[in-house]
């Protein structure tokens, strides 16, 4: 499996502050970004996997909502996470 418990802990430790802070917006955005990259690579090989494509669209929407929330509440944290994850906005 591509997303193990250790990988999740690593992502949350790096972006969320600690391994147990799984609810932070930055940690969730980083996790969604990791999953989006994985699904994008999968779809490059399997073009007709429409269930995965639907999941990818849902994840992008969730990440966008979290980014909008972060932008409206704390613009500095928003800019920092965009820079860390190399997201265009």
C-alpha positions as a Python dict, from the first residue, in 0.01 Angstrom:
ca = {
    (1, 'X'): (0, 0, 0),
    (2, 'X'): (128, 345, -87),
    (3, 'X'): (6, 523, 227),
    (4, 'X'): (127, 351, 541),
    (5, 'X'): (82, 465, 900),
    (6, 'X'): (448, 570, 911),
    (7, 'X'): (404, 784, 600),
    (8, 'X'): (101, 955, 751),
    (9, 'X'): (287, 1022, 1077),
    (10, 'X'): (576, 1168, 879),
    (11, 'X'): (346, 1399, 681),
    (12, 'X'): (165, 1522, 993),
    (13, 'X'): (492, 1568, 1182),
    (14, 'X'): (638, 1777, 902),
    (15, 'X'): (333, 1990, 820),
    (16, 'X'): (97, 1959, 1117),
    (17, 'X'): (342, 2019, 1399),
    (18, 'X'): (326, 1675, 1560),
    (19, 'X'): (232, 1320, 1468),
    (20, 'X'): (-91, 1335, 1665),
    (21, 'X'): (-210, 1670, 1527),
    (22, 'X'): (-407, 1512, 1244),
    (23, 'X'): (-678, 1777, 1238),
    (24, 'X'): (-465, 2076, 1144),
    (25, 'X'): (-547, 2232, 809),
    (26, 'X'): (-183, 2219, 698),
    (27, 'X'): (-154, 1849, 780),
    (28, 'X'): (-476, 1766, 597),
    (29, 'X'): (-371, 1968, 292),
    (30, 'X'): (-34, 1793, 284),
    (31, 'X'): (-201, 1451, 313),
    (32, 'X'): (-447, 1533, 35),
    (33, 'X'): (-161, 1657, -183),
    (34, 'X'): (29, 1331, -129),
    (35, 'X'): (-280, 1128, -224),
    (36, 'X'): (-354, 1351, -526),
    (37, 'X'): (-2, 1301, -660),
    (38, 'X'): (-34, 925, -621),
    (39, 'X'): (-372, 911, -796),
    (40, 'X'): (-247, 1136, -1077),
    (41, 'X'): (42, 900, -1144),
    (42, 'X'): (-197, 604, -1138),
    (43, 'X'): (-425, 770, -1392),
    (44, 'X'): (-135, 834, -1630),
    (45, 'X'): (-105, 457, -1672),
    (46, 'X'): (-474, 363, -1640),
    (47, 'X'): (-663, 623, -1842),
    (48, 'X'): (-1001, 447, -1822),
    (49, 'X'): (-1012, 408, -1444),
    (50, 'X'): (-1309, 635, -1389),
    (51, 'X'): (-1361, 549, -1022),
    (52, 'X'): (-1012, 669, -943),
    (53, 'X'): (-1072, 980, -1151),
    (54, 'X'): (-1383, 1056, -947),
    (55, 'X'): (-1188, 1008, -623),
    (56, 'X'): (-920, 1241, -751),
    (57, 'X'): (-1174, 1513, -831),
    (58, 'X'): (-1325, 1477, -481),
    (59, 'X'): (-983, 1508, -316),
    (60, 'X'): (-898, 1817, -518),
    (61, 'X'): (-1227, 1972, -407),
    (62, 'X'): (-1161, 1893, -41),
    (63, 'X'): (-812, 2039, -63),
    (64, 'X'): (-947, 2351, -231),
    (65, 'X'): (-1203, 2401, 47),
    (66, 'X'): (-933, 2368, 312),
    (67, 'X'): (-707, 2611, 126),
    (68, 'X'): (-991, 2863, 103),
    (69, 'X'): (-1058, 2824, 477),
    (70, 'X'): (-691, 2879, 556),
    (71, 'X'): (-675, 3181, 325),
    (72, 'X'): (-973, 3342, 496),
    (73, 'X'): (-854, 3274, 852),
    (74, 'X'): (-474, 3311, 842),
    (75, 'X'): (-311, 3434, 521),
    (76, 'X'): (46, 3374, 648),
    (77, 'X'): (-16, 3004, 716),
    (78, 'X'): (-184, 2983, 374),
    (79, 'X'): (117, 3130, 195),
    (80, 'X'): (356, 2909, 391),
    (81, 'X'): (175, 2585, 300),
    (82, 'X'): (155, 2687, -67),
    (83, 'X'): (530, 2747, -68),
    (84, 'X'): (611, 2421, 116),
    (85, 'X'): (402, 2203, -113),
    (86, 'X'): (479, 2394, -436),
    (87, 'X'): (112, 2451, -511),
    (88, 'X'): (-1, 2707, -766),
    (89, 'X'): (-270, 2947, -660),
}
